[in-house]
Amino acid sequence: MTSERFSAEYLSLAETLWQVAWYILEDDAEAEDAVQELYLRLWKMRDALDGIRNPKAYCITLLRNRCLDRLRQRRLVARPETLPEPECPGAQDEQIDVRERLDKVLAAIKSLPDRQREVLTLRTLDGLSYEEIARRTGTNYLTLRVLLSQARSKLKKLI
């Protein structure tokens, strides 16, 4: 693909792509970065773009996936690996027991498959509705319910 054709078919979509990224990420700088990363990826694979029938739909799909990856990374960075020590005066034994149970729960959650862990985290920790989780992950509503049920069952067995 020539640079002129790339500009005409793909670079002309920049504003639309930025709006899509902003809608998902809700941050100007993050949206701009996501679009720039998309264009870098597209440029690197420009020879394979000749077979794409609908460049706009193709770009939006790639961008959506990239934005969801960014959201997942943002969530992982925002959550600390370990919980802070409680600052409650009281029995040391009780604090140790609570800490051990929390560590056991965290270890059990980390052992879940990625999709189950993601769905469980979004539902339980983030408090999102099933519809919102389905929209964010692109997972069918019924599949989402099954994944959540499987995750809870595994956690009950592990804890």
Backbone torsions as a table, in degrees:
resi	resn	phi	psi	omega
1	MET	NA	135.9	-179.8
2	THR	-80.2	160.6	180.0
3	SER	-66.0	-32.3	178.4
4	GLU	-65.8	-43.7	179.3
5	ARG	-67.6	-40.6	177.2
6	PHE	-59.2	-44.7	178.7
7	SER	-62.0	-44.9	-177.2
8	ALA	-66.9	-42.9	-173.5
9	GLU	-88.5	-32.0	-172.2
10	TYR	-113.6	-45.7	-178.4
11	LEU	-67.3	-25.3	178.4
12	SER	-68.7	-12.5	-179.0
13	LEU	-91.2	3.8	-171.4
14	ALA	-54.9	-47.1	-177.4
15	GLU	-65.1	-44.4	178.5
16	THR	-61.8	-44.5	-179.7
17	LEU	-64.4	-39.1	178.3
18	TRP	-63.2	-40.6	179.5
19	GLN	-63.8	-40.6	177.3
20	VAL	-62.9	-46.3	-179.5
21	ALA	-63.6	-40.8	179.7
22	TRP	-66.0	-38.1	179.0
23	TYR	-60.7	-38.3	-179.3
24	ILE	-80.0	-46.3	-172.7
25	LEU	-89.4	-24.0	-179.9
26	GLU	56.8	38.1	179.0
27	ASP	-153.0	126.9	-176.3
28	ASP	-59.6	-51.1	-176.4
29	ALA	-65.8	-42.0	178.6
30	GLU	-62.6	-41.8	179.7
31	ALA	-63.1	-44.2	179.2
32	GLU	-62.5	-43.6	178.5
33	ASP	-62.0	-42.4	-179.6
34	ALA	-62.7	-41.4	179.3
35	VAL	-66.9	-41.5	178.2
36	GLN	-62.4	-41.8	177.5
37	GLU	-62.6	-39.1	178.0
38	LEU	-61.7	-46.9	-179.8
39	TYR	-64.1	-36.4	176.5
40	LEU	-62.8	-44.7	178.8
41	ARG	-63.7	-44.2	179.5
42	LEU	-62.8	-41.5	-179.3
43	TRP	-63.8	-40.0	-179.8
44	LYS	-65.5	-29.4	-179.1
45	MET	-108.5	25.4	-173.8
46	ARG	-59.0	-29.5	179.9
47	ASP	-69.4	-26.1	179.8
48	ALA	-87.0	-5.5	-176.5
49	LEU	-80.2	-10.6	-178.6
50	ASP	-60.5	-30.4	-177.9
51	GLY	-84.6	-1.2	-178.2
52	ILE	-79.6	122.3	-177.6
53	ARG	-81.6	-35.3	-177.5
54	ASN	-127.0	88.9	-177.1
55	PRO	-57.4	-37.1	-178.7
56	LYS	-64.6	-48.2	179.7
57	ALA	-64.2	-40.0	178.9
58	TYR	-62.3	-46.5	-179.7
59	CYS	-64.4	-42.7	-179.7
60	ILE	-63.6	-39.9	178.1
61	THR	-64.1	-47.1	178.3
62	LEU	-61.7	-41.6	-179.0
63	LEU	-66.5	-42.7	178.4
64	ARG	-58.0	-46.4	179.2
65	ASN	-62.6	-41.0	179.1
66	ARG	-64.9	-40.7	178.9
67	CYS	-65.7	-39.9	177.1
68	LEU	-64.1	-38.4	174.9
69	ASP	-60.7	-42.1	179.1
70	ARG	-63.5	-40.7	178.2
71	LEU	-63.8	-41.6	178.0
72	ARG	-62.4	-44.2	178.8
73	GLN	-64.1	-40.0	179.4
74	ARG	-61.6	-41.5	178.8
75	ARG	-65.4	-40.6	-179.9
76	LEU	-65.8	-39.2	179.5
77	VAL	-69.7	-35.6	-176.9
78	ALA	-71.3	-24.5	-179.0
79	ARG	-96.7	121.9	178.4
80	PRO	-71.0	151.7	178.6
81	GLU	-67.1	-35.8	-179.4
82	THR	-122.7	152.0	179.3
83	LEU	-87.9	148.2	178.7
84	PRO	-67.5	153.0	178.1
85	GLU	-66.8	137.6	177.2
86	PRO	-68.3	143.7	-178.5
87	GLU	-103.9	38.0	-178.7
88	CYS	-96.1	128.5	173.0
89	PRO	-70.7	142.5	-179.8
90	GLY	159.3	-164.7	-175.7
91	ALA	-68.7	128.3	178.7
92	GLN	-62.7	-38.4	-178.6
93	ASP	-61.8	-40.1	179.7
94	GLU	-65.2	-41.4	178.2
95	GLN	-63.9	-39.9	179.1
96	ILE	-65.2	-42.5	178.7
97	ASP	-62.1	-44.3	178.9
98	VAL	-62.1	-43.8	-179.9
99	ARG	-61.8	-43.7	179.6
100	GLU	-64.1	-40.9	178.1
101	ARG	-65.0	-41.7	177.9
102	LEU	-62.7	-43.7	178.2
103	ASP	-61.3	-39.1	179.4
104	LYS	-66.1	-41.5	178.8
105	VAL	-65.3	-45.5	179.1
106	LEU	-61.1	-42.2	178.4
107	ALA	-63.7	-40.0	179.3
108	ALA	-65.3	-41.2	179.1
109	ILE	-64.9	-41.6	179.5
110	LYS	-65.1	-25.7	-178.4
111	SER	-81.3	-9.9	178.9
112	LEU	-69.3	152.1	172.7
113	PRO	-59.8	154.1	-173.1
114	ASP	-53.0	-49.0	-176.0
115	ARG	-65.6	-41.2	179.1
116	GLN	-65.6	-42.1	-180.0
117	ARG	-63.6	-42.1	-179.1
118	GLU	-63.5	-47.5	-178.8
119	VAL	-63.8	-44.7	179.3
120	LEU	-61.7	-43.0	-179.7
121	THR	-64.6	-46.0	-179.7
122	LEU	-63.3	-38.4	-177.6
123	ARG	-77.8	-48.8	-172.1
124	THR	-83.6	-50.9	-175.2
125	LEU	-82.8	-41.0	-178.1
126	ASP	-88.1	-16.9	176.4
127	GLY	69.5	28.0	-178.9
128	LEU	-79.6	153.4	176.4
129	SER	-75.4	163.5	178.8
130	TYR	-61.0	-39.2	-179.3
131	GLU	-64.0	-42.4	179.9
132	GLU	-66.3	-40.8	178.5
133	ILE	-64.8	-42.9	178.8
134	ALA	-60.7	-40.9	179.8
135	ARG	-67.2	-44.1	-177.2
136	ARG	-69.1	-38.9	-175.5
137	THR	-93.2	-14.8	-177.4
138	GLY	73.7	21.5	-178.0
139	THR	-98.7	141.9	176.1
140	ASN	-59.6	145.5	-177.7
141	TYR	-56.6	-46.3	-178.4
142	LEU	-68.2	-39.4	176.6
143	THR	-62.1	-39.7	177.9
144	LEU	-59.9	-45.4	179.3
145	ARG	-63.4	-39.4	178.8
146	VAL	-65.9	-45.2	178.9
147	LEU	-59.7	-42.0	179.8
148	LEU	-66.1	-41.8	178.1
149	SER	-63.5	-43.6	178.4
150	GLN	-63.0	-41.6	-179.8
151	ALA	-62.7	-45.0	-179.9
152	ARG	-64.8	-40.7	178.6
153	SER	-62.1	-44.0	179.3
154	LYS	-63.9	-39.3	179.2
155	LEU	-64.2	-40.8	178.6
156	LYS	-61.7	-38.4	178.6
157	LYS	-68.9	-37.6	-176.5
158	LEU	-79.0	-25.4	-175.3
159	ILE	-98.6	NA	NA
